[in-house]
Amino acid sequence: MVARPVVLRRALRSALRPSAKSPIALARPFSSAAARLAPNSTPDYAVPDPARPTHFGFETVTEAEKRERVAGVFTSVAESYDRMNDLMSFGWHRIWKDHFVASLNPGFSPLTDGPDPRASQHILDIAGGTGDIAFRMLHTAHVVNRNPDVRVTISDINPAMLTVGKQRSAALPASQQAALTFVEANAEDLTKTTPLSPNLSAPNPHPTSAIPSNSVDLYTVAFGIRNFSNIPAALREAHRVLKPGGVFACLEFSKVDKHPLFNTIYKEWSFRAIPLIGQLVAGDRDSYQYLVESIERFPSQEEFRDMIVDAGFVVGGCGYEDLTGGVAAIHKGMKPRQ
């Protein structure tokens, strides 16, 4: 009874594995542009440079200054972040996150060896702070797919956000708590990660360590990548740490330019209401003004898809899925099997 699924999985693996004669066999039909497989050199723009100009909302700053100012924003909003997301999106962020996780179906993979598709998985949730995505991942893997061999590393550059997530994780079942790890790390350089310190007011006593190359099955980042100082560098780090066949998945605010009337209403709401809500609810107008501006400055769906391909991933179809008319979008890329 299991012969057919095994044969199917083997056929899928063969289809996804590029031949020796054609190193870019995955470019069609899985991507809309030719993928660069394991780039031999990193372009200058994908190498972090503290002095390089970038943007912080509508301001021009250096990469180093943006990193510091983003840290200040999320330290300020850490305690109210989830409540503000509800108010800003009318609760839709929960639906988007549920759909995002369901589309990834952690804990189940039809490409595993043997008859049981519930192989062990290591998920790296970048900018995972408060745990919203990681907790959903573990519930789907452990409860829905009955796969206890799934573990999640929550990584964030901001220890205040991680601390909120660590506190929230106390409500999870013990088996899911045991499958969680919290680390402080810059997504642009995952060779230097540090376990979350129990005391934020003191220097972190833990030594740094690297996330090894080819060690992660699934890399997720939700509503975080637009805050990175150097997105191309972060995409290449995602490519490095993923196993061949591993998946990069990003949920991020995007563009609704295809719907002009909706776009006008959406921007009016964003720029007029959201900073005011931030002031009334969190006592912090400036941080939420930045968040709105950061959404406006983020690349379009097509531009971000091309950045993912440029980092060495292959993408399926048009490379993204619009949610709520493009208010948010899901992007996925696969690291080619070598």
Disulfide bonds with the S-S distance in Angstrom:
none
